[in-house]
Amino acid sequence: MDLTKLPLHPVRLRIVFAAMDRVPFTTSEMILRLPDVSKATMYRQLALLTEGELLEVESEDVVRGIVERHYRLVRVRAVIDPDTAAGMTKVDHRRGFAAATAPLIATCSADRSTIGTRSHARQGRRRDNVIFSLLPGGLR
């Protein structure tokens, strides 16, 4: 898969963002970080990111007879350089924008699910309204 298209998928981009802390992780640990992503989807997206060399397998351990891989982000490959960006089409840029805003929207949605609860009050969060909309004719 083309490196400019590989991370431009909402789940894959969220995985890349979550892996930016440079801490190696297993599939189970990434599922805990992104609990709304199903196990099957996580395995599939990690395989694609590994195949595309955005992730690498740092180590493998056998746990209860099952091979557990520890992944690590290849940060150099996770950045789209200016020359590559210049060669992208408008559609690629729109896809990139949509994929980049997906983690933000997911974070806002997850955060807003606690509004009005006691845990929300204890954490000292204030209520913010966030509205996303598209202009007629798409993004410009």
N, C-alpha and C positions, 0 to 999 in steps of 0.2 A: 504494500500500500504506500502511496506517495506520502512523504513526511509532512507535507503541508496539510494533507487531508486527515492523517492519522489522529492527531490530537483534537481535531475539530468535530468531536462527537461529545455531547454533554457528559456522559458517564466517564469516558476516557479522560476528558479535560479535568473533571473533578478528581479523578485518581492522580493525575499529574500534579494538580494543585496540592492535594493531600500529601504527596510524596516529596514535596519541595523541602521538607524539614531535614532531608538527608538521612533519616533514620530508616534502616532496613526494616521491611515489614513482610508478614505472611499474608496470604489471602484472607485468613480469619481476622487478622488485625485490621485489614483494610475494610472488611465488612463491618467491623465495629465502628470504624471512622465514618462509613457511609451506609448507615443501617437501612436506608430506603432502597438500596440496590440489592436485587436478589442474588443469591449465591451463584446460580448458573450464569447470570449476566456478568458478575464479577470475574468468574473464571474465564469467560469468553473474552472480556475486554483486557484482562491482564495478559492473556495469550497473545492478543493482537499487538499490545504495546511491547511485549517482549520480542515478538517476531519483527516488529518495526524498529527494534533496538532503542526504544525510548526507555525501556526498563531492562535491567539485566538481572540474572539470577546470581546473587552473591554467594549463597550457600544452599545446600540441601541437607535436611535431616530426616531420618526415618523415625516417625512417631507412631507407635502402635501399628506398625506394619505399613504405614502410608507415608509417601515421600512428601515432606513439607518444604516448600521453597521459600527462601528469603529473598525478596526483590529489593532493588535499589534503583532510583531514578538516575538516568544518564543525563545530567543537567545540560551538557553541551548540546545534546540532540533535542532537548525540550524547548529550545529557543529558536524562533524563526528570525533569521538575520535579515537586514535591510534589503539585500539583493533578492532574496527569496520572496520577501513581502512585495517588492516592486514587480515581480513576475506573476503575482497572484491576480486572478480576475476579480471583478466586482462581486461575483457570486461567492468566490472563496472568502473575500473580506466580510461579506454579510454572514456567511456561515461561521466564520471566526468570531464575529461579534455576538452572534446568537449563542454559540457554544460558550463564550467567555462570560456571558451574563447568566447562563444557567446556574452555575454554582452560587452566584450572588442571590438569585431568586430563591434557590433551594434553601440557602442560609436564612433569608428573610422569612420564608414560610415556616421553617423549623423554629425560628426564634419567636414568631408570632403565635405559635401553637401554645406557648406558655403564658400569654397575656391573660390577665385576669385570675391567674392561679396564685396560690400562696408562694410557690417557688419563685414566681415572677416578682412578687413584692419583696421577697427576701434578697433577691439578686440586685435590687435597686434599679431595675430597668424602667425606662420610660416608654410610653407608647408613641410610636412614630407611624405615620401613614405613608406607604410607598406605593406609587402608582406607575405601572409600566404600560405604554401604549405604542402602537405603530402608527406612523403617519400614512395617510392614503397613498398607495403606490409603493409602499415599502420604505425601507431605511434609505437615507441619502447621505 
